[in-house]
Amino acid sequence: MSNSINRRKFIKSISVLAVIPVLAPALAQAAQLDPGNAQAKAFKYTHKSEVAGKTCSNCQLFTGGAGAEWGPCNIFPGQEVAGAGWCSAWIAKA
Ligand code: SF4
């Protein structure tokens, strides 16, 4: 009887632990860059580029995946920029 309860508790514990690696990346996702913050303003960052042919997604400093809506940028560590965004540090992707 007690072995059966202990086994059930053990299996429940394992189930919870198995979910953590699945949820952890989603929880660890970086915040979206606020265009109003001082550094973003200094670089004239915007979520929607108004410069023809220049967006974060085709910038060398964008490290998000191809076609990603949001992704990391080397200029703004720990935050994500919009793939459709732009800032004055834009450099053509090599
Ligand atoms: S440097 Fe500027 S244009 Fe390039 S990805 Fe970062 S925010 Fe976008």
Backbone and ligand atoms as CSV (ligand in chain L), in Angstrom:
chain,resi,resn,atom,element,x,y,z
A,1,MET,N,N,0.824,-1.201,0.000
A,1,MET,CA,C,0.000,0.000,0.000
A,1,MET,C,C,0.862,1.257,0.000
A,2,SER,N,N,1.749,1.360,0.960
A,2,SER,CA,C,2.613,2.521,1.035
A,2,SER,C,C,3.569,2.594,-0.160
A,3,ASN,N,N,4.012,1.444,-0.652
A,3,ASN,CA,C,4.857,1.424,-1.847
A,3,ASN,C,C,4.103,1.970,-3.052
A,4,SER,N,N,2.816,1.641,-3.151
A,4,SER,CA,C,1.986,2.111,-4.250
A,4,SER,C,C,1.837,3.634,-4.224
A,5,ILE,N,N,1.634,4.182,-3.030
A,5,ILE,CA,C,1.508,5.640,-2.884
A,5,ILE,C,C,2.833,6.314,-3.208
A,6,ASN,N,N,3.923,5.751,-2.703
A,6,ASN,CA,C,5.233,6.320,-2.988
A,6,ASN,C,C,5.535,6.298,-4.482
A,7,ARG,N,N,5.138,5.220,-5.155
A,7,ARG,CA,C,5.366,5.118,-6.593
A,7,ARG,C,C,4.573,6.189,-7.338
A,8,ARG,N,N,3.322,6.384,-6.907
A,8,ARG,CA,C,2.491,7.418,-7.530
A,8,ARG,C,C,3.111,8.806,-7.343
A,9,LYS,N,N,3.563,9.071,-6.130
A,9,LYS,CA,C,4.198,10.374,-5.858
A,9,LYS,C,C,5.445,10.546,-6.717
A,10,PHE,N,N,6.213,9.469,-6.837
A,10,PHE,CA,C,7.439,9.528,-7.629
A,10,PHE,C,C,7.119,9.828,-9.093
A,11,ILE,N,N,6.102,9.132,-9.621
A,11,ILE,CA,C,5.727,9.335,-11.027
A,11,ILE,C,C,5.216,10.760,-11.244
A,12,LYS,N,N,4.446,11.291,-10.299
A,12,LYS,CA,C,3.979,12.687,-10.411
A,12,LYS,C,C,5.165,13.647,-10.412
A,13,SER,N,N,6.135,13.389,-9.546
A,13,SER,CA,C,7.318,14.249,-9.471
A,13,SER,C,C,8.073,14.246,-10.789
A,14,ILE,N,N,8.233,13.052,-11.364
A,14,ILE,CA,C,8.943,12.927,-12.642
A,14,ILE,C,C,8.182,13.683,-13.728
A,15,SER,N,N,6.862,13.606,-13.717
A,15,SER,CA,C,6.053,14.288,-14.726
A,15,SER,C,C,6.262,15.796,-14.656
A,16,VAL,N,N,6.300,16.334,-13.441
A,16,VAL,CA,C,6.507,17.769,-13.275
A,16,VAL,C,C,7.890,18.154,-13.778
A,17,LEU,N,N,8.894,17.374,-13.453
A,17,LEU,CA,C,10.258,17.672,-13.891
A,17,LEU,C,C,10.386,17.605,-15.406
A,18,ALA,N,N,9.617,16.710,-16.037
A,18,ALA,CA,C,9.691,16.561,-17.484
A,18,ALA,C,C,9.138,17.785,-18.200
A,19,VAL,N,N,8.229,18.514,-17.575
A,19,VAL,CA,C,7.612,19.691,-18.197
A,19,VAL,C,C,8.520,20.914,-18.108
A,20,ILE,N,N,9.362,21.002,-17.104
A,20,ILE,CA,C,10.204,22.184,-16.881
A,20,ILE,C,C,11.072,22.536,-18.099
A,21,PRO,N,N,11.793,21.566,-18.719
A,21,PRO,CA,C,12.606,21.949,-19.877
A,21,PRO,C,C,11.775,22.467,-21.045
A,22,VAL,N,N,10.524,22.053,-21.139
A,22,VAL,CA,C,9.650,22.515,-22.220
A,22,VAL,C,C,9.236,23.959,-21.974
A,23,LEU,N,N,8.935,24.296,-20.723
A,23,LEU,CA,C,8.465,25.638,-20.390
A,23,LEU,C,C,9.594,26.644,-20.202
A,24,ALA,N,N,10.742,26.202,-19.780
A,24,ALA,CA,C,11.829,27.115,-19.429
A,24,ALA,C,C,12.201,28.084,-20.547
A,25,PRO,N,N,12.383,27.631,-21.811
A,25,PRO,CA,C,12.743,28.592,-22.853
A,25,PRO,C,C,11.678,29.657,-23.056
A,26,ALA,N,N,10.406,29.277,-22.966
A,26,ALA,CA,C,9.330,30.251,-23.139
A,26,ALA,C,C,9.366,31.283,-22.022
A,27,LEU,N,N,9.648,30.832,-20.804
A,27,LEU,CA,C,9.701,31.743,-19.675
A,27,LEU,C,C,10.927,32.644,-19.740
A,28,ALA,N,N,12.003,32.136,-20.349
A,28,ALA,CA,C,13.250,32.881,-20.403
A,28,ALA,C,C,13.308,33.846,-21.582
A,29,GLN,N,N,12.276,33.903,-22.395
A,29,GLN,CA,C,12.281,34.755,-23.576
A,29,GLN,C,C,12.507,36.212,-23.180
A,30,ALA,N,N,13.363,36.874,-23.921
A,30,ALA,CA,C,13.696,38.256,-23.605
A,30,ALA,C,C,12.505,39.173,-23.872
A,31,ALA,N,N,12.506,40.284,-23.166
A,31,ALA,CA,C,11.442,41.279,-23.341
A,31,ALA,C,C,11.637,42.014,-24.654
A,32,GLN,N,N,10.546,42.498,-25.189
A,32,GLN,CA,C,10.621,43.299,-26.405
A,32,GLN,C,C,11.169,44.679,-26.049
A,33,LEU,N,N,12.035,45.183,-26.889
A,33,LEU,CA,C,12.644,46.497,-26.657
A,33,LEU,C,C,11.575,47.583,-26.670
A,34,ASP,N,N,11.619,48.442,-25.668
A,34,ASP,CA,C,10.701,49.583,-25.596
A,34,ASP,C,C,11.316,50.740,-26.384
A,35,PRO,N,N,10.670,51.184,-27.460
A,35,PRO,CA,C,11.228,52.276,-28.260
A,35,PRO,C,C,11.403,53.557,-27.450
A,36,GLY,N,N,10.743,53.628,-26.288
A,36,GLY,CA,C,10.825,54.819,-25.455
A,36,GLY,C,C,12.017,54.826,-24.520
A,37,ASN,N,N,12.751,53.702,-24.434
A,37,ASN,CA,C,13.880,53.727,-23.492
A,37,ASN,C,C,15.041,54.547,-24.057
A,38,ALA,N,N,15.887,55.031,-23.182
A,38,ALA,CA,C,16.911,56.015,-23.558
A,38,ALA,C,C,17.833,55.513,-24.668
A,39,GLN,N,N,18.289,54.257,-24.564
A,39,GLN,CA,C,19.217,53.735,-25.579
A,39,GLN,C,C,18.505,53.586,-26.925
A,40,ALA,N,N,17.261,53.105,-26.892
A,40,ALA,CA,C,16.488,52.955,-28.131
A,40,ALA,C,C,16.285,54.319,-28.794
A,41,LYS,N,N,15.991,55.323,-27.982
A,41,LYS,CA,C,15.792,56.677,-28.524
A,41,LYS,C,C,17.087,57.212,-29.136
A,42,ALA,N,N,18.203,56.931,-28.471
A,42,ALA,CA,C,19.493,57.404,-28.966
A,42,ALA,C,C,19.793,56.844,-30.354
A,43,PHE,N,N,19.326,55.630,-30.606
A,43,PHE,CA,C,19.540,54.996,-31.916
A,43,PHE,C,C,18.328,55.157,-32.830
A,44,LYS,N,N,17.340,55.947,-32.396
A,44,LYS,CA,C,16.116,56.204,-33.176
A,44,LYS,C,C,15.397,54.916,-33.548
A,45,TYR,N,N,15.441,53.939,-32.623
A,45,TYR,CA,C,14.810,52.642,-32.895
A,45,TYR,C,C,13.304,52.781,-33.038
A,46,THR,N,N,12.749,52.048,-33.994
A,46,THR,CA,C,11.303,51.969,-34.170
A,46,THR,C,C,10.934,50.522,-34.490
A,47,HIS,N,N,9.746,50.108,-34.061
A,47,HIS,CA,C,9.285,48.742,-34.346
A,47,HIS,C,C,8.950,48.554,-35.828
A,48,LYS,N,N,8.719,49.653,-36.535
A,48,LYS,CA,C,8.332,49.563,-37.951
A,48,LYS,C,C,9.228,50.502,-38.754
A,49,SER,N,N,10.119,49.903,-39.532
A,49,SER,CA,C,11.050,50.704,-40.323
A,49,SER,C,C,10.331,51.601,-41.329
A,50,GLU,N,N,10.843,52.822,-41.457
A,50,GLU,CA,C,10.340,53.731,-42.497
A,50,GLU,C,C,11.455,54.014,-43.493
A,51,VAL,N,N,12.514,53.208,-43.431
A,51,VAL,CA,C,13.648,53.372,-44.336
A,51,VAL,C,C,13.588,52.242,-45.366
A,52,ALA,N,N,13.379,52.602,-46.595
A,52,ALA,CA,C,13.193,51.610,-47.658
A,52,ALA,C,C,14.316,50.572,-47.684
A,53,GLY,N,N,13.941,49.322,-47.652
A,53,GLY,CA,C,14.905,48.233,-47.795
A,53,GLY,C,C,15.745,47.934,-46.565
A,54,LYS,N,N,15.520,48.651,-45.485
A,54,LYS,CA,C,16.333,48.443,-44.281
A,54,LYS,C,C,15.435,48.083,-43.102
A,55,THR,N,N,15.560,46.866,-42.623
A,55,THR,CA,C,14.823,46.419,-41.437
A,55,THR,C,C,15.775,45.616,-40.563
A,56,CYS,N,N,15.359,45.386,-39.343
A,56,CYS,CA,C,16.186,44.585,-38.437
A,56,CYS,C,C,16.449,43.198,-39.037
A,57,SER,N,N,15.458,42.649,-39.713
A,57,SER,CA,C,15.633,41.286,-40.211
A,57,SER,C,C,16.717,41.187,-41.291
A,58,ASN,N,N,17.086,42.303,-41.935
A,58,ASN,CA,C,18.191,42.227,-42.901
A,58,ASN,C,C,19.419,43.015,-42.428
A,59,CYS,N,N,19.486,43.184,-41.107
A,59,CYS,CA,C,20.632,43.880,-40.481
A,59,CYS,C,C,21.624,42.835,-39.957
A,60,GLN,N,N,22.889,43.131,-40.117
A,60,GLN,CA,C,23.950,42.231,-39.658
A,60,GLN,C,C,23.901,41.997,-38.151
A,61,LEU,N,N,23.394,42.951,-37.410
A,61,LEU,CA,C,23.406,42.855,-35.950
A,61,LEU,C,C,22.211,42.098,-35.377
A,62,PHE,N,N,21.266,41.721,-36.252
A,62,PHE,CA,C,20.083,40.962,-35.833
A,62,PHE,C,C,20.462,39.490,-35.780
A,63,THR,N,N,20.239,38.853,-34.633
A,63,THR,CA,C,20.616,37.442,-34.497
A,63,THR,C,C,19.400,36.533,-34.380
A,64,GLY,N,N,18.235,37.066,-34.701
A,64,GLY,CA,C,17.033,36.230,-34.746
A,64,GLY,C,C,17.075,35.388,-36.017
A,65,GLY,N,N,16.256,34.403,-36.084
A,65,GLY,CA,C,16.204,33.543,-37.251
A,65,GLY,C,C,15.624,34.273,-38.454
A,66,ALA,N,N,15.883,33.722,-39.644
A,66,ALA,CA,C,15.337,34.302,-40.863
A,66,ALA,C,C,13.810,34.312,-40.777
A,67,GLY,N,N,13.222,35.462,-41.036
A,67,GLY,CA,C,11.766,35.591,-41.002
A,67,GLY,C,C,11.182,35.710,-39.605
A,68,ALA,N,N,12.035,35.786,-38.597
A,68,ALA,CA,C,11.539,35.900,-37.212
A,68,ALA,C,C,10.852,37.242,-37.011
A,69,GLU,N,N,9.704,37.227,-36.328
A,69,GLU,CA,C,8.985,38.458,-36.041
A,69,GLU,C,C,9.747,39.309,-35.023
A,70,TRP,N,N,10.390,38.635,-34.074
A,70,TRP,CA,C,11.180,39.298,-33.041
A,70,TRP,C,C,12.463,38.518,-32.854
A,71,GLY,N,N,13.528,39.197,-32.469
A,71,GLY,CA,C,14.771,38.489,-32.216
A,71,GLY,C,C,15.787,39.381,-31.526
A,72,PRO,N,N,16.863,38.775,-31.041
A,72,PRO,CA,C,17.907,39.540,-30.356
A,72,PRO,C,C,18.700,40.418,-31.321
A,73,CYS,N,N,19.281,41.459,-30.771
A,73,CYS,CA,C,20.127,42.381,-31.529
A,73,CYS,C,C,21.351,42.653,-30.679
A,74,ASN,N,N,22.514,42.714,-31.308
A,74,ASN,CA,C,23.754,42.931,-30.561
A,74,ASN,C,C,23.831,44.316,-29.918
A,75,ILE,N,N,23.081,45.262,-30.428
A,75,ILE,CA,C,23.092,46.617,-29.855
A,75,ILE,C,C,22.277,46.696,-28.558
A,76,PHE,N,N,21.238,45.866,-28.471
A,76,PHE,CA,C,20.333,45.917,-27.322
A,76,PHE,C,C,20.320,44.555,-26.621
A,77,PRO,N,N,21.392,44.199,-25.919
A,77,PRO,CA,C,21.465,42.880,-25.284
A,77,PRO,C,C,20.352,42.646,-24.260
A,78,GLY,N,N,19.835,41.418,-24.265
A,78,GLY,CA,C,18.811,41.035,-23.296
A,78,GLY,C,C,17.409,41.456,-23.693
A,79,GLN,N,N,17.280,42.069,-24.874
A,79,GLN,CA,C,15.954,42.483,-25.342
A,79,GLN,C,C,15.806,42.062,-26.792
A,80,GLU,N,N,14.574,41.988,-27.237
A,80,GLU,CA,C,14.331,41.602,-28.630
A,80,GLU,C,C,13.814,42.793,-29.415
A,81,VAL,N,N,14.230,42.852,-30.665
A,81,VAL,CA,C,13.771,43.914,-31.562
A,81,VAL,C,C,12.854,43.291,-32.616
A,82,ALA,N,N,12.027,44.114,-33.214
A,82,ALA,CA,C,11.088,43.624,-34.230
A,82,ALA,C,C,11.827,43.351,-35.534
A,83,GLY,N,N,11.508,42.250,-36.173
A,83,GLY,CA,C,12.105,41.955,-37.484
A,83,GLY,C,C,11.820,43.076,-38.471
A,84,ALA,N,N,10.679,43.730,-38.315
A,84,ALA,CA,C,10.285,44.825,-39.202
A,84,ALA,C,C,10.823,46.172,-38.719
A,85,GLY,N,N,11.570,46.157,-37.611
A,85,GLY,CA,C,12.058,47.400,-37.021
A,85,GLY,C,C,13.281,47.960,-37.729
A,86,TRP,N,N,13.830,48.998,-37.143
A,86,TRP,CA,C,15.022,49.652,-37.691
A,86,TRP,C,C,15.616,50.561,-36.631
A,87,CYS,N,N,16.930,50.775,-36.708
A,87,CYS,CA,C,17.568,51.825,-35.906
A,87,CYS,C,C,18.746,52.366,-36.702
A,88,SER,N,N,19.331,53.452,-36.208
A,88,SER,CA,C,20.383,54.141,-36.955
A,88,SER,C,C,21.695,53.352,-37.011
A,89,ALA,N,N,21.787,52.242,-36.268
A,89,ALA,CA,C,23.004,51.419,-36.308
A,89,ALA,C,C,22.906,50.329,-37.380
A,90,TRP,N,N,21.867,50.359,-38.177
A,90,TRP,CA,C,21.631,49.324,-39.196
A,90,TRP,C,C,22.873,49.123,-40.074
A,91,ILE,N,N,23.216,47.863,-40.280
A,91,ILE,CA,C,24.333,47.466,-41.152
A,91,ILE,C,C,23.824,46.342,-42.037
A,92,ALA,N,N,24.077,46.410,-43.311
A,92,ALA,CA,C,23.599,45.377,-44.240
A,92,ALA,C,C,24.136,44.012,-43.845
A,93,LYS,N,N,23.253,43.031,-43.855
A,93,LYS,CA,C,23.645,41.658,-43.546
A,93,LYS,C,C,24.644,41.194,-44.599
A,94,ALA,N,N,25.741,40.599,-44.152
A,94,ALA,CA,C,26.770,40.145,-45.085
A,94,ALA,C,C,26.334,38.872,-45.805
L,1,SF4,S1,S,21.195,47.318,-34.991
L,1,SF4,FE1,FE,19.284,48.447,-35.219
L,1,SF4,S2,S,18.566,47.887,-37.276
L,1,SF4,FE2,FE,20.092,46.360,-36.672
L,1,SF4,S3,S,18.932,44.696,-35.727
L,1,SF4,FE3,FE,19.568,46.065,-34.089
L,1,SF4,S4,S,17.852,47.477,-33.815
L,1,SF4,FE4,FE,17.591,46.505,-35.811
